[in-house]
Amino acid sequence: MVVVNSGLIKLHFNNSLVARGFEAVESDMEVQSLLQMSNVFAVKRLGYNDHGPVHARIAAGSSLEVFKLLSSTVGSSIVRDGVGSIDDAELVVMLGSYLHDIGNSIHRVNHSIHGVYLAVNILNRLLPKIYGTDLTPELIGIRQEILHVIYAHDDDVQALTIEAGAAKVGDGVDMAGGRARIPYRRGGESIHALSALAIERVMIERGENKPVKIIVKTKNPAGIFQVENVMGRKIRTSGIQQHIEVEVRYRSRVRKVLFS
């Protein structure tokens, strides 16, 4: 079992591509500036929750944890379809998750589309550095898989790969302590705000009956709304919902939530 947090990504540095890719985006001025601007728009101008660098790190680590559990049992779309290796697939999950919200630096509306065209030049620049080669047809394939992850993280877009599904779920689990993935106005008293603030901790582990189990610890029953109506929207269009079980814990009570 792992707890969803910003340090989770470090558990996946045994894949040298992931380690190099993470260092590349963490040290890239353009990427970091776009993430900072995403928070200018999301937090300062819209009054929403964090969509910047911290969320990028949390989403990247959580997505890799979900993908690790899935790939060992269900497999990888990228490997199955001959686009790349399992190491390539993990890099796709990490980079797609890290970059998925950069489109907020333009506008919240259609931010998944904005993110795709912003990411093209970034990936054209960073992928050759990560792989130590020129931009090849193989790297263009990897780039397109990453762009699919960015586009498909939107609630209403169906993910078409296991990698994109894992990234979508990894995005959704960043919701402890008011970090819910649906934008809500901070300081408000809507059900979105109240339920978001109810979430204490989110954990990921291998399930008893399914590859992935997500455990959500909540202060009060309001947190169930967050799980069913917010994280649930992402799970339902992830394409991997049949492989995920969710458990909400409130005091001594346990409630299982299914989305398949």
TORVO-902653 format. One record per residue (C-alpha): z, x, y; residue in three letters; residue number from 0. Coordinates in Angstrom, 2 decimals, always signed. Example, Ala and Ser with C-alpha at 12.3 -4.5 7.8 and 13.67 -1.06 7.14 Angstrom:
+---------+---------+---------+-------+--------+
:      zz :      xx :      yy : marke : drenvo :
+---------+---------+---------+-------+--------+
:   +7.80 :  +12.30 :   -4.50 :   Ala :      0 :
:   +7.14 :  +13.67 :   -1.06 :   Ser :      1 :
+---------+---------+---------+-------+--------+
//
This chain:
+---------+---------+---------+-------+--------+
:      zz :      xx :      yy : marke : drenvo :
+---------+---------+---------+-------+--------+
:   +0.00 :   +0.00 :   +0.00 :   Met :      0 :
:   -0.83 :   +1.21 :   +3.50 :   Val :      1 :
:   +0.25 :   -0.16 :   +6.87 :   Val :      2 :
:   -2.52 :   -0.84 :   +9.38 :   Val :      3 :
:   -2.12 :   +1.67 :  +12.23 :   Asn :      4 :
:   -4.05 :   +4.24 :  +14.24 :   Ser :      5 :
:   -3.15 :   +7.12 :  +11.90 :   Gly :      6 :
:   -4.62 :   +5.52 :   +8.78 :   Leu :      7 :
:   -7.99 :   +7.19 :   +9.38 :   Ile :      8 :
:   -6.49 :  +10.60 :   +8.54 :   Lys :      9 :
:   -6.02 :   +9.58 :   +4.91 :   Leu :     10 :
:   -9.81 :   +9.61 :   +4.53 :   His :     11 :
:  -10.54 :  +13.11 :   +5.82 :   Phe :     12 :
:  -11.07 :  +14.33 :   +2.24 :   Asn :     13 :
:  -14.65 :  +13.22 :   +2.91 :   Asn :     14 :
:  -15.92 :  +15.99 :   +5.17 :   Ser :     15 :
:  -18.57 :  +13.71 :   +6.67 :   Leu :     16 :
:  -15.89 :  +11.26 :   +7.75 :   Val :     17 :
:  -13.76 :  +14.08 :   +9.18 :   Ala :     18 :
:  -16.70 :  +15.56 :  +11.12 :   Arg :     19 :
:  -17.87 :  +12.14 :  +12.25 :   Gly :     20 :
:  -14.44 :  +11.19 :  +13.52 :   Phe :     21 :
:  -14.13 :  +14.44 :  +15.45 :   Glu :     22 :
:  -17.60 :  +13.89 :  +16.88 :   Ala :     23 :
:  -16.83 :  +10.45 :  +18.33 :   Val :     24 :
:  -13.30 :  +11.39 :  +19.40 :   Glu :     25 :
:  -14.60 :  +14.34 :  +21.43 :   Ser :     26 :
:  -17.79 :  +12.73 :  +22.75 :   Asp :     27 :
:  -17.61 :  +12.01 :  +26.47 :   Met :     28 :
:  -20.07 :   +9.10 :  +26.35 :   Glu :     29 :
:  -18.35 :   +7.34 :  +23.45 :   Val :     30 :
:  -14.90 :   +7.69 :  +24.99 :   Gln :     31 :
:  -16.17 :   +6.54 :  +28.40 :   Ser :     32 :
:  -17.77 :   +3.44 :  +26.85 :   Leu :     33 :
:  -14.55 :   +2.58 :  +25.04 :   Leu :     34 :
:  -12.56 :   +3.03 :  +28.24 :   Gln :     35 :
:  -15.02 :   +0.78 :  +30.08 :   Met :     36 :
:  -14.75 :   -1.77 :  +27.27 :   Ser :     37 :
:  -11.08 :   -2.07 :  +28.15 :   Asn :     38 :
:  -11.85 :   -2.28 :  +31.86 :   Val :     39 :
:  -13.91 :   -5.39 :  +31.12 :   Phe :     40 :
:  -11.79 :   -6.83 :  +28.30 :   Ala :     41 :
:   -8.28 :   -6.09 :  +29.53 :   Val :     42 :
:   -8.45 :   -5.67 :  +33.31 :   Lys :     43 :
:  -11.19 :   -8.18 :  +34.15 :   Arg :     44 :
:  -10.82 :  -10.79 :  +31.42 :   Leu :     45 :
:   -7.11 :  -10.37 :  +30.72 :   Gly :     46 :
:   -7.77 :   -9.98 :  +26.99 :   Tyr :     47 :
:   -6.23 :   -7.71 :  +24.39 :   Asn :     48 :
:   -7.17 :   -4.11 :  +23.55 :   Asp :     49 :
:  -10.80 :   -3.35 :  +22.66 :   His :     50 :
:  -10.74 :   +0.37 :  +23.48 :   Gly :     51 :
:  -10.02 :   +3.74 :  +21.80 :   Pro :     52 :
:   -6.85 :   +2.69 :  +19.97 :   Val :     53 :
:   -8.56 :   -0.33 :  +18.44 :   His :     54 :
:  -11.52 :   +1.89 :  +17.46 :   Ala :     55 :
:   -9.20 :   +4.22 :  +15.52 :   Arg :     56 :
:   -7.29 :   +1.39 :  +13.85 :   Ile :     57 :
:  -10.50 :   -0.40 :  +12.85 :   Ala :     58 :
:  -12.05 :   +2.79 :  +11.46 :   Ala :     59 :
:   -9.07 :   +3.59 :   +9.24 :   Gly :     60 :
:   -8.53 :   +0.02 :   +8.08 :   Ser :     61 :
:  -12.23 :   -0.45 :   +7.27 :   Ser :     62 :
:  -12.27 :   +2.71 :   +5.18 :   Leu :     63 :
:   -9.21 :   +1.55 :   +3.27 :   Glu :     64 :
:  -10.86 :   -1.79 :   +2.50 :   Val :     65 :
:  -14.09 :   -0.05 :   +1.51 :   Phe :     66 :
:  -12.29 :   +2.43 :   -0.76 :   Lys :     67 :
:  -10.77 :   -0.45 :   -2.74 :   Leu :     68 :
:  -14.09 :   -2.28 :   -2.89 :   Leu :     69 :
:  -16.35 :   +0.65 :   -3.73 :   Ser :     70 :
:  -14.26 :   +1.63 :   -6.76 :   Ser :     71 :
:  -14.85 :   -1.78 :   -8.32 :   Thr :     72 :
:  -17.68 :   -3.65 :   -6.58 :   Val :     73 :
:  -19.73 :   -0.63 :   -5.53 :   Gly :     74 :
:  -21.68 :   +0.27 :   -2.40 :   Ser :     75 :
:  -24.78 :   -1.41 :   -0.97 :   Ser :     76 :
:  -25.97 :   +1.89 :   +0.47 :   Ile :     77 :
:  -25.76 :   +3.64 :   -2.91 :   Val :     78 :
:  -27.20 :   +0.65 :   -4.79 :   Arg :     79 :
:  -30.20 :   +0.37 :   -2.48 :   Asp :     80 :
:  -30.93 :   +4.10 :   -2.40 :   Gly :     81 :
:  -30.14 :   +4.64 :   +1.28 :   Val :     82 :
:  -27.50 :   +7.31 :   +0.71 :   Gly :     83 :
:  -24.50 :   +8.58 :   -1.26 :   Ser :     84 :
:  -20.95 :   +7.23 :   -1.36 :   Ile :     85 :
:  -19.98 :   +9.87 :   +1.21 :   Asp :     86 :
:  -22.77 :   +8.58 :   +3.47 :   Asp :     87 :
:  -21.50 :   +5.04 :   +2.92 :   Ala :     88 :
:  -17.99 :   +5.99 :   +4.04 :   Glu :     89 :
:  -19.41 :   +7.63 :   +7.16 :   Leu :     90 :
:  -21.36 :   +4.44 :   +7.90 :   Val :     91 :
:  -18.17 :   +2.37 :   +7.61 :   Val :     92 :
:  -16.23 :   +4.76 :   +9.84 :   Met :     93 :
:  -18.83 :   +5.19 :  +12.59 :   Leu :     94 :
:  -19.81 :   +1.52 :  +12.61 :   Gly :     95 :
:  -16.16 :   +0.51 :  +12.88 :   Ser :     96 :
:  -15.38 :   +3.08 :  +15.56 :   Tyr :     97 :
:  -18.36 :   +2.08 :  +17.72 :   Leu :     98 :
:  -18.41 :   -1.68 :  +17.06 :   His :     99 :
:  -16.88 :   -2.72 :  +20.39 :   Asp :    100 :
:  -18.70 :   -0.41 :  +22.84 :   Ile :    101 :
:  -20.89 :   -3.34 :  +23.92 :   Gly :    102 :
:  -17.87 :   -4.79 :  +25.74 :   Asn :    103 :
:  -18.56 :   -2.09 :  +28.34 :   Ser :    104 :
:  -21.44 :   -4.31 :  +29.51 :   Ile :    105 :
:  -20.10 :   -7.83 :  +28.86 :   His :    106 :
:  -18.01 :   -9.68 :  +26.32 :   Arg :    107 :
:  -20.84 :  -12.18 :  +25.79 :   Val :    108 :
:  -23.30 :  -10.79 :  +23.21 :   Asn :    109 :
:  -21.27 :   -7.58 :  +23.01 :   His :    110 :
:  -22.37 :   -6.96 :  +19.41 :   Ser :    111 :
:  -26.00 :   -6.88 :  +20.59 :   Ile :    112 :
:  -25.17 :   -4.68 :  +23.57 :   His :    113 :
:  -23.34 :   -2.35 :  +21.20 :   Gly :    114 :
:  -26.40 :   -1.89 :  +19.02 :   Val :    115 :
:  -28.71 :   -0.63 :  +21.74 :   Tyr :    116 :
:  -25.99 :   +1.52 :  +23.29 :   Leu :    117 :
:  -25.32 :   +3.13 :  +19.90 :   Ala :    118 :
:  -28.93 :   +4.12 :  +19.13 :   Val :    119 :
:  -29.08 :   +7.16 :  +21.40 :   Asn :    120 :
:  -25.49 :   +8.11 :  +20.60 :   Ile :    121 :
:  -26.27 :   +8.18 :  +16.88 :   Leu :    122 :
:  -29.55 :  +10.00 :  +17.42 :   Asn :    123 :
:  -27.49 :  +12.69 :  +19.12 :   Arg :    124 :
:  -24.42 :  +12.79 :  +16.88 :   Leu :    125 :
:  -25.79 :  +12.32 :  +13.36 :   Leu :    126 :
:  -27.76 :  +15.61 :  +13.35 :   Pro :    127 :
:  -24.57 :  +17.41 :  +14.46 :   Lys :    128 :
:  -22.51 :  +15.77 :  +11.74 :   Ile :    129 :
:  -25.06 :  +16.54 :   +9.01 :   Tyr :    130 :
:  -26.20 :  +19.88 :  +10.41 :   Gly :    131 :
:  -29.87 :  +18.98 :  +10.34 :   Thr :    132 :
:  -32.62 :  +17.47 :  +12.44 :   Asp :    133 :
:  -33.08 :  +13.71 :  +12.69 :   Leu :    134 :
:  -34.79 :  +12.96 :   +9.36 :   Thr :    135 :
:  -36.01 :   +9.67 :   +7.81 :   Pro :    136 :
:  -32.84 :   +9.74 :   +5.71 :   Glu :    137 :
:  -30.65 :   +9.97 :   +8.81 :   Leu :    138 :
:  -32.60 :   +7.16 :  +10.44 :   Ile :    139 :
:  -31.70 :   +5.04 :   +7.40 :   Gly :    140 :
:  -28.02 :   +5.93 :   +7.87 :   Ile :    141 :
:  -28.35 :   +5.10 :  +11.57 :   Arg :    142 :
:  -29.74 :   +1.66 :  +10.80 :   Gln :    143 :
:  -26.89 :   +0.93 :   +8.40 :   Glu :    144 :
:  -24.41 :   +1.82 :  +11.17 :   Ile :    145 :
:  -26.24 :   -0.43 :  +13.62 :   Leu :    146 :
:  -26.02 :   -3.27 :  +11.09 :   His :    147 :
:  -22.25 :   -2.76 :  +10.91 :   Val :    148 :
:  -22.01 :   -3.00 :  +14.71 :   Ile :    149 :
:  -24.17 :   -6.11 :  +14.92 :   Tyr :    150 :
:  -22.61 :   -7.89 :  +11.93 :   Ala :    151 :
:  -19.01 :   -7.52 :  +13.13 :   His :    152 :
:  -19.56 :  -10.65 :  +15.24 :   Asp :    153 :
:  -17.79 :  -13.64 :  +13.68 :   Asp :    154 :
:  -20.96 :  -15.72 :  +13.46 :   Asp :    155 :
:  -23.23 :  -13.06 :  +11.94 :   Val :    156 :
:  -23.44 :  -12.76 :   +8.16 :   Gln :    157 :
:  -22.82 :   -9.22 :   +6.94 :   Ala :    158 :
:  -25.49 :   -8.11 :   +4.48 :   Leu :    159 :
:  -23.84 :   -5.00 :   +3.03 :   Thr :    160 :
:  -20.50 :   -4.22 :   +1.43 :   Ile :    161 :
:  -20.07 :   -1.54 :   +4.11 :   Glu :    162 :
:  -20.53 :   -4.03 :   +6.96 :   Ala :    163 :
:  -18.24 :   -6.51 :   +5.23 :   Gly :    164 :
:  -15.50 :   -3.91 :   +4.87 :   Ala :    165 :
:  -15.86 :   -2.98 :   +8.53 :   Ala :    166 :
:  -15.70 :   -6.63 :   +9.57 :   Lys :    167 :
:  -12.48 :   -7.18 :   +7.66 :   Val :    168 :
:  -11.08 :   -3.87 :   +8.92 :   Gly :    169 :
:  -11.73 :   -5.06 :  +12.47 :   Asp :    170 :
:   -9.93 :   -8.34 :  +11.77 :   Gly :    171 :
:   -6.72 :   -6.84 :  +10.37 :   Val :    172 :
:   -5.82 :   -5.14 :  +13.66 :   Asp :    173 :
:   -3.57 :   -7.96 :  +14.79 :   Met :    174 :
:   +0.07 :   -6.84 :  +14.61 :   Ala :    175 :
:   +2.16 :   -7.04 :  +17.77 :   Gly :    176 :
:   -0.29 :   -9.17 :  +19.74 :   Gly :    177 :
:   -3.39 :   -7.14 :  +18.83 :   Arg :    178 :
:   -5.27 :  -10.15 :  +17.40 :   Ala :    179 :
:   -9.03 :   -9.76 :  +17.23 :   Arg :    180 :
:   -9.91 :  -12.92 :  +19.10 :   Ile :    181 :
:   -9.61 :  -12.37 :  +22.84 :   Pro :    182 :
:   -6.77 :  -14.34 :  +24.33 :   Tyr :    183 :
:   -5.40 :  -14.18 :  +27.84 :   Arg :    184 :
:   -2.26 :  -12.08 :  +27.92 :   Arg :    185 :
:   +0.81 :  -13.92 :  +29.15 :   Gly :    186 :
:   -0.64 :  -17.29 :  +28.20 :   Gly :    187 :
:   +0.98 :  -19.87 :  +25.94 :   Glu :    188 :
:   -2.05 :  -21.01 :  +23.93 :   Ser :    189 :
:   -1.85 :  -21.17 :  +20.15 :   Ile :    190 :
:   -4.00 :  -18.02 :  +20.07 :   His :    191 :
:   -1.47 :  -16.08 :  +22.13 :   Ala :    192 :
:   +1.59 :  -17.47 :  +20.37 :   Leu :    193 :
:   +0.19 :  -16.87 :  +16.90 :   Ser :    194 :
:   -1.01 :  -13.37 :  +17.82 :   Ala :    195 :
:   +2.45 :  -12.39 :  +19.04 :   Leu :    196 :
:   +3.97 :  -13.71 :  +15.82 :   Ala :    197 :
:   +2.27 :  -11.05 :  +13.64 :   Ile :    198 :
:   +4.69 :   -8.18 :  +12.89 :   Glu :    199 :
:   +2.83 :   -6.04 :  +10.38 :   Arg :    200 :
:   -0.37 :   -5.98 :   +8.35 :   Val :    201 :
:   -0.72 :   -4.07 :   +5.08 :   Met :    202 :
:   -3.62 :   -3.37 :   +2.71 :   Ile :    203 :
:   -3.33 :   -2.76 :   -1.02 :   Glu :    204 :
:   -5.13 :   -3.34 :   -4.30 :   Arg :    205 :
:   -4.79 :   -6.96 :   -5.32 :   Gly :    206 :
:   -3.53 :   -8.34 :   -8.60 :   Glu :    207 :
:   -6.64 :  -10.45 :   -9.17 :   Asn :    208 :
:   -9.06 :   -9.09 :   -6.57 :   Lys :    209 :
:   -9.93 :   -5.58 :   -5.35 :   Pro :    210 :
:   -8.40 :   -6.05 :   -1.88 :   Val :    211 :
:   -5.12 :   -7.67 :   -0.91 :   Lys :    212 :
:   -4.14 :   -8.10 :   +2.75 :   Ile :    213 :
:   -0.48 :   -8.82 :   +3.43 :   Ile :    214 :
:   +0.48 :  -10.25 :   +6.81 :   Val :    215 :
:   +4.14 :  -10.29 :   +7.80 :   Lys :    216 :
:   +4.86 :  -12.84 :  +10.54 :   Thr :    217 :
:   +7.92 :  -13.76 :  +12.62 :   Lys :    218 :
:   +7.27 :  -17.48 :  +12.41 :   Asn :    219 :
:   +4.76 :  -19.98 :  +10.98 :   Pro :    220 :
:   +2.54 :  -19.73 :  +14.08 :   Ala :    221 :
:   +1.13 :  -16.53 :  +12.58 :   Gly :    222 :
:   -0.61 :  -18.56 :   +9.89 :   Ile :    223 :
:   -2.99 :  -19.91 :  +12.54 :   Phe :    224 :
:   -4.04 :  -16.34 :  +13.31 :   Gln :    225 :
:   -4.76 :  -15.60 :   +9.66 :   Val :    226 :
:   -6.64 :  -18.81 :   +8.86 :   Glu :    227 :
:   -8.60 :  -19.32 :  +12.07 :   Asn :    228 :
:   -9.10 :  -15.81 :  +13.44 :   Val :    229 :
:   -9.11 :  -13.24 :  +10.64 :   Met :    230 :
:  -10.46 :  -15.97 :   +8.38 :   Gly :    231 :
:  -13.62 :  -16.35 :  +10.48 :   Arg :    232 :
:  -14.45 :  -12.71 :   +9.90 :   Lys :    233 :
:  -13.68 :  -12.86 :   +6.19 :   Ile :    234 :
:  -15.87 :  -15.94 :   +5.69 :   Arg :    235 :
:  -18.97 :  -14.15 :   +7.06 :   Thr :    236 :
:  -18.13 :  -10.74 :   +5.57 :   Ser :    237 :
:  -20.07 :  -11.28 :   +2.36 :   Gly :    238 :
:  -17.09 :   -9.87 :   +0.45 :   Ile :    239 :
:  -14.73 :  -12.85 :   +0.76 :   Gln :    240 :
:  -14.72 :  -13.39 :   -2.99 :   Gln :    241 :
:  -13.13 :   -9.95 :   -3.41 :   His :    242 :
:  -10.26 :  -10.45 :   -0.96 :   Ile :    243 :
:   -6.90 :  -12.18 :   -1.26 :   Glu :    244 :
:   -4.60 :  -12.73 :   +1.71 :   Val :    245 :
:   -0.87 :  -13.25 :   +1.58 :   Glu :    246 :
:   +1.24 :  -14.38 :   +4.56 :   Val :    247 :
:   +4.94 :  -13.56 :   +4.40 :   Arg :    248 :
:   +7.46 :  -15.38 :   +6.59 :   Tyr :    249 :
:  +11.09 :  -14.50 :   +5.81 :   Arg :    250 :
:  +11.42 :  -15.19 :   +2.08 :   Ser :    251 :
:   +8.38 :  -17.44 :   +1.98 :   Arg :    252 :
:   +4.98 :  -16.38 :   +0.67 :   Val :    253 :
:   +1.75 :  -18.27 :   +1.31 :   Arg :    254 :
:   -1.53 :  -17.26 :   -0.28 :   Lys :    255 :
:   -4.70 :  -17.93 :   +1.72 :   Val :    256 :
:   -8.13 :  -17.98 :   +0.05 :   Leu :    257 :
:  -11.48 :  -17.84 :   +1.85 :   Phe :    258 :
:  -13.99 :  -17.87 :   -1.02 :   Ser :    259 :
+---------+---------+---------+-------+--------+
//
